[in-house]
Amino acid sequence: MMVNDRDAAEKGELRLTLEKEDGTEVARASRAFDVAPLGTLGHELALAVPGAPDGTCSGGGERSPAIGSRQRSAGRKVTIVER
């Protein structure tokens, strides 16, 4: 979910990435966004992960252009397992 706490509309690109602990990018998804002033917006992004990377990965989202001084959201550590 994106929250725009500003009095002006914001638009740009939302990116979601999955990276290995060494910083190597494993998967990426992106889409355009356009959020109203003082509005919220929910998006679903699907990541196509090629195979099961070994170890723990980190996932995070970022906006381009940045909204204010915040560009990257808090990342999450995830473990990928093959079924």
LOMI-498966 format. One line per 10 residues: number of its first residue (from 1); their letters; for each residue x, y, z of N, C-alpha, C, O. Coordinates in Angstrom, 1 decimal, decimal comma. Atoms other than C-alpha are relative to their C-alpha. Layout:
<recs>
NUM) A) X/Y/Z/X/Y/Z/X/Y/Z/X/Y/Z; ... .
</recs>
This chain:
<recs>
1) MMVNDRDAAE) 0,8/-1,2/0,0/0,0/0,0/0,0/0,9/1,2/0,0/1,9/1,3/0,7; -0,7/-1,3/0,1/1,2/3,5/-0,9/-0,8/1,0/0,7/-2,1/1,0/0,5; 0,8/-1,1/-0,7/0,2/6,5/1,2/0,7/1,3/-0,4/1,9/1,5/-0,3; -0,5/-1,3/0,3/0,6/10,0/-0,1/-0,5/1,0/1,0/-1,7/1,3/1,0; 0,5/-0,9/-1,0/0,5/12,4/2,8/0,3/1,5/-0,4/0,4/2,3/0,5; -0,3/-1,4/0,5/1,2/15,5/0,6/-1,3/0,5/-0,6/-2,2/-0,2/-1,0; 1,1/-0,7/0,7/-1,2/18,0/-0,9/0,0/0,0/-1,5/-0,8/0,6/-2,1; -0,1/0,1/1,4/-0,1/17,2/-4,4/0,0/-1,4/-0,4/0,5/-2,3/0,3; 0,0/1,3/0,6/-0,6/14,2/-6,6/1,5/-0,5/-0,2/2,3/0,4/-0,5; -1,3/0,5/0,3/2,4/11,9/-7,0/-0,1/-1,1/-1,1/-1,1/-1,9/-1,0 .
11) KGELRLTLEK) 0,0/1,1/1,0/3,2/9,6/-10,0/1,4/-0,4/-0,3/2,4/0,5/-0,2; -1,3/0,5/0,3/6,1/7,5/-11,1/0,0/-1,5/-0,2/-1,0/-2,0/-0,7; -0,1/1,5/0,2/7,3/3,9/-11,1/0,2/-0,6/1,4/1,1/-0,1/2,2; -0,2/0,8/-1,2/7,0/1,4/-8,2/0,8/-1,2/-0,4/0,4/-2,0/-1,3; -0,8/1,2/0,3/9,7/-1,3/-8,2/0,1/-0,9/1,2/0,3/-0,4/2,3; -0,1/1,0/-1,0/9,8/-4,5/-6,2/1,2/-0,9/-0,4/1,2/-1,4/-1,5; -1,1/0,8/0,3/13,1/-6,4/-6,0/0,2/-1,1/1,0/-0,2/-0,9/2,2; -0,4/1,0/-0,9/14,4/-9,6/-4,5/1,5/-0,2/-0,2/1,9/-0,4/-1,3; -1,4/0,1/0,2/18,1/-9,8/-3,8/0,6/-1,0/1,0/0,1/-1,2/2,1; -0,7/0,9/-0,8/20,5/-12,3/-2,4/0,8/0,8/1,1/0,9/2,0/1,0 .
21) EDGTEVARAS) -0,7/-0,7/-1,1/22,5/-11,5/0,8/1,2/0,8/-0,6/1,6/1,8/0,0; -1,2/-0,7/0,5/25,5/-10,5/-1,4/-0,4/1,2/-0,9/0,5/1,9/-1,5; 0,5/-1,1/0,8/23,3/-7,9/-3,2/-0,4/-0,3/-1,5/-0,9/0,6/-2,2; 0,4/0,5/1,4/22,8/-9,9/-6,5/-1,5/0,0/-0,1/-2,2/-0,6/0,7; 1,5/0,0/0,2/19,3/-9,2/-7,8/-0,4/-1,3/-0,6/0,1/-1,8/-1,6; 0,5/1,2/0,5/17,3/-12,3/-8,3/-1,3/0,2/-0,8/-1,5/-0,5/-1,8; 1,2/-0,3/0,8/14,0/-10,9/-9,5/-0,4/1,5/0,2/-0,1/2,1/1,2; 0,5/-1,4/0,0/12,3/-7,5/-10,3/-1,3/0,0/-0,7/-1,5/-0,6/-1,7; 1,3/-0,3/0,6/8,8/-6,3/-11,0/-0,2/1,5/0,2/0,3/2,1/1,1; 0,3/-1,4/-0,1/7,6/-2,8/-11,7/-1,3/0,4/-0,7/-1,8/-0,4/-1,5 .
31) RAFDVAPLGT) 1,2/-0,5/0,6/4,6/-0,8/-12,6/-0,2/1,5/0,3/0,4/2,0/1,3; 0,2/-1,4/-0,2/3,5/2,8/-13,0/-1,0/0,3/1,2/-1,9/-0,6/1,4; 1,0/-0,3/-1,0/1,6/4,5/-10,1/-0,4/1,5/-0,2/0,4/2,3/-0,7; 0,6/-1,4/0,1/-0,5/7,7/-9,9/-0,9/0,1/1,3/-2,0/-0,4/1,2; 0,8/-0,1/-1,3/-1,7/8,5/-6,3/-0,5/1,4/0,2/0,3/2,4/0,1; 0,6/-1,3/-0,2/-4,0/11,4/-5,5/0,5/0,7/1,2/1,1/0,0/2,1; -0,4/-0,7/-1,2/-3,2/14,1/-3,0/-0,7/-0,6/1,3/-1,9/-0,8/1,2; 0,6/0,5/-1,3/-3,7/12,8/0,6/-0,7/-1,4/-0,3/-1,7/-1,7/0,4; 0,7/1,3/0,4/-4,6/9,4/-1,0/0,8/-1,2/0,3/2,0/-1,1/0,7; -0,7/1,3/-0,1/-3,7/5,8/-0,8/-0,3/-0,8/-1,2/-1,2/-0,6/-2,0 .
41) LGHELALAVP) 0,1/0,8/1,2/-3,2/3,2/-3,5/0,6/-1,4/0,3/1,7/-1,5/0,9; -0,5/1,3/-0,2/-2,8/-0,5/-3,4/0,4/-0,6/-1,4/-0,4/-0,5/-2,3; -0,4/0,7/1,2/-0,9/-2,5/-6,1/0,4/-1,4/0,3/1,0/-1,7/1,4; -0,6/1,4/-0,1/-0,1/-6,2/-6,6/1,1/-0,1/-1,0/0,9/0,3/-2,2; -1,1/0,2/0,9/3,2/-7,0/-8,1/0,5/-1,5/0,2/0,6/-1,9/1,3; -0,4/1,4/-0,1/4,2/-10,6/-8,9/1,5/-0,1/-0,5/1,9/0,5/-1,5; -1,4/0,3/0,3/7,9/-11,7/-8,9/0,1/-1,4/-0,6/-0,3/-2,3/0,0; -0,3/1,3/0,5/8,9/-14,5/-11,2/1,5/-0,3/0,4/2,4/0,3/-0,1; -1,3/0,4/-0,6/11,8/-16,2/-9,3/0,5/-1,2/-0,8/-0,1/-2,2/-0,8; -0,6/1,1/0,8/14,0/-18,3/-11,6/0,7/-1,0/0,9/1,8/-0,8/1,3 .
51) GAPDGTCSGG) -0,6/1,0/-0,9/14,6/-21,4/-9,5/0,0/0,4/1,4/-0,6/1,5/1,7; -0,1/-0,4/-1,4/15,2/-21,3/-5,8/1,4/0,4/0,4/2,3/-0,5/0,5; -1,3/-0,4/-0,4/18,1/-19,2/-4,8/0,4/-0,5/1,4/-0,4/-0,7/2,2; -0,4/0,5/-1,3/20,2/-20,6/-2,0/0,1/1,1/1,1/0,5/2,2/0,7; -0,1/-0,9/-1,1/20,0/-18,9/1,4/-1,1/1,0/0,1/-2,2/0,9/-0,5; 1,0/-1,0/-0,3/18,1/-15,9/2,6/0,1/1,2/-1,0/1,2/1,6/-1,4; 0,1/-1,1/1,0/17,0/-13,1/0,3/-0,6/1,2/0,7/-1,3/1,0/1,8; 0,6/-1,3/-0,5/15,9/-9,5/1,0/-0,9/0,5/-1,1/-0,5/0,7/-2,2; 0,9/-0,6/0,9/12,9/-8,0/-0,6/-0,3/1,4/0,4/-0,4/1,7/1,6; 0,4/-1,4/-0,4/12,0/-4,3/-0,8/-0,6/0,7/-1,2/-0,4/0,2/-2,4 .
61) GERSPAIGSR) 0,6/-0,8/1,1/10,2/-1,7/-2,8/0,6/1,3/0,0/1,1/1,8/1,0; -0,5/-1,3/0,1/11,2/1,6/-4,1/-0,8/0,8/-1,0/-1,4/0,2/-1,9; 0,7/-0,9/0,9/9,6/4,6/-5,8/0,9/0,8/-0,8/2,0/1,2/-0,3; -0,8/-0,9/0,8/10,9/6,6/-8,6/-0,9/0,9/-0,8/-1,7/0,4/-1,5; -0,9/-0,7/-0,9/10,9/9,5/-8,4/-0,3/-0,1/1,5/-1,4/-0,5/1,8; 0,2/0,1/-1,5/11,3/9,6/-4,6/-1,1/1,0/0,4/-1,3/2,1/-0,2; 1,0/-0,9/-0,6/8,4/11,1/-2,6/0,6/0,6/1,2/0,9/-0,1/2,2; -0,7/-0,7/-1,1/10,0/13,7/-0,4/1,4/-0,6/0,1/2,1/-0,7/-1,0; -1,3/0,6/-0,2/13,2/12,2/1,0/0,0/-1,5/0,0/1,0/-2,1/0,2; 0,1/1,5/-0,1/11,9/8,6/1,1/-0,2/-0,6/-1,4/-1,2/-0,4/-2,1 .
71) QRSAGRKVTI) 0,2/0,7/1,2/12,5/6,5/-1,9/-0,2/-1,5/0,2/-1,1/-2,1/-0,4; 0,1/1,5/-0,3/13,0/2,9/-0,6/-0,7/-0,3/1,2/-0,5/0,4/2,3; 0,8/0,4/-1,2/10,6/1,3/1,7/0,9/-1,0/0,8/1,9/-1,5/0,4; -0,7/0,9/-0,8/11,7/-1,0/4,5/0,0/-1,4/-0,7/-1,0/-1,8/-1,2; -0,1/1,3/0,6/13,0/-4,3/3,2/-0,4/-1,1/1,0/-0,5/-0,9/2,2; 0,3/1,2/-0,8/12,1/-7,8/4,5/0,9/-1,1/-0,4/1,1/-1,3/-1,6; -0,8/1,2/0,3/14,3/-10,9/4,8/-1,0/-1,1/-0,2/-1,9/-1,3/0,6; 0,8/1,1/0,4/12,7/-13,9/3,2/0,8/-1,2/-0,3/2,0/-1,0/-0,8; -0,7/1,2/0,4/13,7/-17,5/2,8/-0,8/-0,6/-1,2/-2,0/-0,9/-1,0; 0,7/0,7/1,1/12,9/-19,1/-0,6/0,3/-1,4/0,0/1,4/-1,9/0,1 .
81) VER) -0,2/1,5/0,0/12,3/-22,8/-0,7/-0,7/-0,5/-1,2/-1,8/0,0/-1,6; 0,5/0,6/1,1/11,6/-25,0/-3,6/-1,0/-1,0/0,4/-0,7/-1,8/1,3; 1,0/1,0/-0,4/8,4/-27,1/-3,5/-0,1/-1,1/-1,0/-0,9/-2,0/-0,9 .
</recs>
